[in-house]
Amino acid sequence: MIWVYRFLFFPALLVLAPVYLWRMRRRGGYGAGFSQRFGADPGLPAKTPGRPRVWLQAVSVGEMLAIAPILEALRGDGAEVYLTTTTSTGHRLARERYAALTIGIGYFPIDAWPFVARAWRRIAPDLLILAEGERWPEHLRAATTRGVPVLSINARLSDRSFARLKKFPRAAALTLRGITRLLAVSADDAERFIACGLARDRVTVTGNIKLDVTIPPLADTEHTQLRRELGLAAGDLVLLGSSTWPGEEAALVAALQSARAAGLRCALLLVPRHAERRAEIEAELNATGLRHHFRSRGPAAGAVDVAVADTTGELRRLTQLADVVFVGKSLPPHTEGQTPVEAAALEKPIILGPGTSNFRLITRDLLARGAAREVSDPAALARAVGELLADGAARGALANAAARWHADNAGAAARTAAIVHEELTRRF
């Protein structure tokens, strides 16, 4: 099967390359280190005798934020860690936060045999750790060929991925063969991996390490300054659109206008999932006549109706300003959803649409425990926003339920770190 994959990979890469190159150009920051995607020398130091070298791949910002406890544990075990990512935003965050915990930070090589072989010769890891959905056939084969164990941590299967792997069992085998141990985020995900062919004795449920998020609270002075920089007037309630996707900004603007028509003092803070959509969002806002400001242009000159945080790595800070949080990529036609975990950890009232397949279990649990509200469409979103902004007690009930849910689901990072330690001590 690997030869079929190799035969098809390059034609598929040529077809998809223009799309990905266009995205890279829009998002920016991909110039430095670009050759590492083709297996170029990442400039790592020579291996230290007696110390295992661990290659850890975390695809983007969310995964980068979640792996901090794992990196700390690896340092405690004496491992030297090479950390890779896929996105420019993830790469920038890794360099800002983890330089002291790693021997190098780079980009993950494209899953084509020549590039993978070249990278593996240069990196020469003793253990490969893949976060969440990172399961690449060529890299897994390279690990197997070299006798290198592979840990898949915080592993999950979305509804779409599970359906595809069940439909094509040979493809499932290709993406799972070579995994030494898989640490699933839930029992449901564990059973999905087993149904796709992974041996039961290789699967352990550790929970979701993203639920162990600890977010430093803003001091009162920081809170005030951040509001001023964004143009959020003192006394205004803040509706946050967290990691929004196309169509959702317009729905949130309509919700803001409806709430204001009902006499509520409020403002909208938009944090789009992709900052490069700023021109599209600005055109929509210009058409409304609302006062707006984009954070990338510096501090706001005065109060605005809509603040747009078209920056990266600030969502956790910005969420602390919110009175109500709408979690994006969840209103139709979107079906996958962004994570509600940070909002819950910060004890915020949460609203989300019906499309939450990437976080189906988390969402189901939040809703069952009264820690979030689900809305079906923009009209329902506007009603829910108006109700919550007008009712402090209702906001408080949601916030308290979210706090209890978060506290009850802690511990995954420690369990994951313990298994990583176990794997290292067993083999090195």
N, C-alpha and C positions, 0 to 999 in steps of 0.2 A: 504493500500500500504506500510505503514511503516514496517509491519511485513514481507512482502516479502523482503524488503530491508535488514532487520535484518537477515533474514534467509540466504540470499545470500552473505552478507557482509563478514562473517568470512571465508567461502570457498574461496572467491575471494582474501581475504587478505593473506591466506596461499599460494595461487598460486603465487601472486605477490611479497610476502615478500622477496624471495631470490634476485629478481631484484633490489628492493629498498635498501636492506641491502648492496648489492654489490656497488650500486651507492654511498651510504653513506660512505662506506669504502674508495672508490676512492677519494671522495671529502674531507673526513676528517672533524674533528671538531664536530662530533655528539655525542661523549661520554658524555660530561657534559650535564646534563638536559635531558638525553634520557628518563628517567622514566616519565617525564612530558607528553610525548606522550601517556602515558597510564593513564593519569589523576592523577598522583602523586602530592603531596602537593608542590606548587610552592614557599612556604615560604613567603606568603604575610602577611603584618601586619593586625591587626584587622581593620574593617571598621570604619571610622571616622564619628560620628553622624553628620547629616546635610550635608554630602558631598556625591554626587553620585559616585558610582564606575563604571567605563567604561572599558569594555574589548574590545580592538582593535586588530584585526587580519590583518596583512599585510604579504603576503606569502613570499616575497623574497626581494632582494636588490632594485629593481626598485620601488616597492611599499613602501619600507622603506624610500627611499629618498623623495618620493612624499608626505608622510604624515606629514612632519615636521610642516607645517602651521596648520594642524588639531590638532596636539599635543599642539602647542602653544595656540590655541584657547581654548582647553579643560582645560589647566592650568588656563587661564583667567576666565573660568567659575567655577573654584574651584573644578573641578572633580579630582578624583584620578584614574589614568589610569594604567591598567595592559596590557602590550603590548606583543603580541605573534607573532611568525613567524613560517615558516615551514623549512627553509633551514639554514644550519650552517653559510653561508655567511650573510644571513639576520640577524641572531641572533648576530653575531659578530658586524655588523654595528650598530644594535640597541643599543648594550651595549656601543659602542664608542660614539654614538651621543645623545642618549635619556635617559641616566640614571637619569639625573636631572629632566626630565619631567614625570617620571613614578614612580609607587610604586613597580614595578617588571617587569622583562623581561623574557619570557619563550618560550617554544615550544607549538604549537597548538596540542591539543589531537586528536588522531585518531578518526574518526567518527563512533565509535562502541558504542552501548548503555552503557555497563558497564564503559568504560573509560570516556565517555561524562558525565554520571551521577556523577561519582566520581569527575571530575573536576569542574562541576557546583556547587556542594555542597561546595567545598573548596574556589572557587573564588567568588561566590555569586554576580554577576554583576547586576547593575541596568539598564544598557544599553549595547547592543552588537553592535559593528561597524565592518562590514566585508568589506574589500577592494577588488575591482575588481571582480575576478571570484570566490571568496570564498562564496559558498552557499551550506552548508552541511546539509543534512536532519536531522540527529540526533541532531545536535546543534540547528537547527531551531526549532525542536520539543521541545527541552529542554527549549528554550526561551519562546515558546508559553505556555507550561505547567506552567511555573513560572510567566507568565505575564510580561516578560521582552521584551521591544521593540527592534527591530532589524533594523539598518540602513545599507543598502548595498550601499557603496559610490564608486564613480568612476566605476560604473558597466558597463560592456560591454559583448556582445555575439559575439564570432568569427563566421565565416561562418560555420565551422564544428559543433560547439556547437549548433547553431541555427537550423541547419538541423536535428541534433539528437533529440533535444527537440520537434521540430515540428512533428517528426516521432513517438515519444513516449510521448504523452501528459500527461500520468500518472507520468512519470519520471519528466516531467517539473513541474507538480504540487508539487511533492515531494521536489524539489529544490527551489521553490519559495514560497510555503506556509510557513507562519511565518514571512515573511519580512514585516515590518511595513511601511517602506518607502524606495524606491529605487531611487538613484540619478544616472542617466545615463550620460555617457560621450557625447552622441549625440542624436539628434532626431531620427536618424535611429535605434540606439540601443534601445531607449525607445520604439519604435514601435515593435521591435522584442520581447521585454519582454511582452508587452501587447498581442501580437499575441500568446505568449506561455501561457497566462492565468492570468497574473498579472493585477489586477484592475487598470484602467487608473488613478484613483485618488490617487494611491499610488506611481505613477511614476513622477519624476521631472527631467528635463534636466538641469544639472548644468555645463556640460563641463568636460574636462579632466584635473584633477589637476596636471598631469605630465607636462602640457603645461605652468604651472606657475613656472617652475624650474628657480632658480637663481643660477648661478655658479660663485663663487668668481674667478676673473681673476688671472692668474699667474703674479707675478711681473717679470720684465725682468731678474733678477738674478735667480729666480726659473725656468724660462723658459730655460735659458742657462744651469743650473745645471741638470735639468731633461733630456735634450737632451744629455748631456755628460754622464750621468749615463746609458742611454739606448744605447749609442754608435752611435748616429745620428750625422754625420759630419756636421760642420758648413757650411752653403750654400746649403746643400741638401734639395730639396723639399721632403715633407713627405706624403706618401700615407698611410692612416690608414685603416686597416680592423677592423671594430668595431663589437664586439660580433660575431665573425665568427664561423661557424659550419663546419663539415667535408666536404671536397671538395673545400671549398671556399679559404682556405689558398693556395692551389695549383694554383687556378685561379688568386689569387692576386700576387703570385710569378711570374707567366707567364706575368702578366700585368707589373710588375716591370722590368722584363727582356726585354720586348718589348719597354718600355719607354727608357730604357738605350741604347738599340740598336739604337734608334732614336737620341741619343746624349744628352738626358736629364739627369741632375744630380739629382738623387732622391734615396730615401731609403724607405723601407717598415716597418711599425710598425703594428704588429699583436696583437690584444687583443681578444683571443679566449673566447667564452662564458663560457666554462668550463675549468678552469685552469688545471684540472687533465688530460687533453688530451696532456700534454706537451711531453710525450714520443712519441706519434704518430706524432706530429708536428715536433719534432726534427728529427725523422727518414726521414720524407719528405724533410726537409731542408738539411740534410746530403747528400742526393742523388743529390741535385742541385749543391753542391760545393760552395754555397754562404756563406759568413761570417755571422754568426748569434750569438745572445746572448739572454739568458733568464733572465729576470729581477729578478726572484726569487733567482738567484745565486749571487746577488750583482751587484755593478757597472761594466759596461763593461770596459775591459782593453784598448780598442781603438775603432776606427770606424768600424761599421759593415754594411752589406747590409740589413739584416733583424733583427729587434729587436722584441722580443716576450715578451709582458707584461703578464706573467702567474701569475698574482696577482689578488686580488679582491678589489673593491671599488675605483679604480683609473681611471676609464674610463673618467670621466669628466675632470680630470686634463690632461690626455693624449690626449684627443681630441683637446685641445688647441694647441698642437704641429703640428696638421695636416694642410696640404694644400688642400687635397682632402680626403673625407671620404666615404668609402664603408660600407653600413649598412648590417650586416650579416643575415644569415638564410633566404635569399631571392633569391638566385640562385637555379635553379632546381638541385636536386629533392626537395629542401626545399620550403615550401609554406607559412609559417606563418610570417616570418620577425621579426627582433628585432626593437626596437623603434628608429626612426630618430630624436626624439624631442631634445635630448641634442645637437646633431650636428647642428640642426637648431637654437637652442637658442644661440649657440656659433658662429653663422654666418659662417658656413663652407659649401663649395660646397659638395653636397650629390649625391652619386650614389647608386642605389639599384636595385636588381633584380625584377622579376615579382611576386615573392611569398611574399606578404605582407598582408595576410588576417587578422592578429592580429591588424594591424594598417591601415586597408583599407581606412578609411575616411581621416585620416591624410595624408597618402601617396597620395591619389587622389587629395587632396587640394594642397599639395606641388607641385605635378607635374603640376596641372592646373595653378598655379601661377608662374611657372618657377623657383621654388626653389629647384628642384631636377631633376636628369636624371634617367630614367629607362633603364636597359640593359637586353637583353634576355638570354645571355649565356656568358661563359668565353671569347670568342672571342670579343663579343661586349663590355664586360667590359674592355678588354685591349685597344680597340680603344678609349673608352670614357676617360679612365685614361690618355692615351697619349695626347689626344686633350686638356684636362683640364690642365694637368701639363705644356703643351707648351703655354697655352694662359691665361695670367694673367687677361685679361679683362673678359674672359668667366667665370673664377673662381669668379671674383668680382661680376658679374651679378647674379650668383647663390647665393652667400653669402648675397648680399643685399636683394634679394627676400626672402631668408630664414628669415632674421632679421625682415622684414615687416610682414611675416606670423606669426612669433612668437609673435610679439607685438599685432597683431590683435586678437589673441586667448587667451589672458590672462584673469584672473578673476575667474577661476573655483574654486580655493582653497578658495577664500573669500566667494563665493556663498555656497560652501559645508559647511564651518565653520559656516555660518549664520544659515543654516538649522539644524546643530548639536546643536547649541545654542538654537534654537527654540524648538527642541525636549526636551532638558534638562530642560528648563524653564517651559515648558508645564507640565512636569511630576514630577519635583522635586522642 
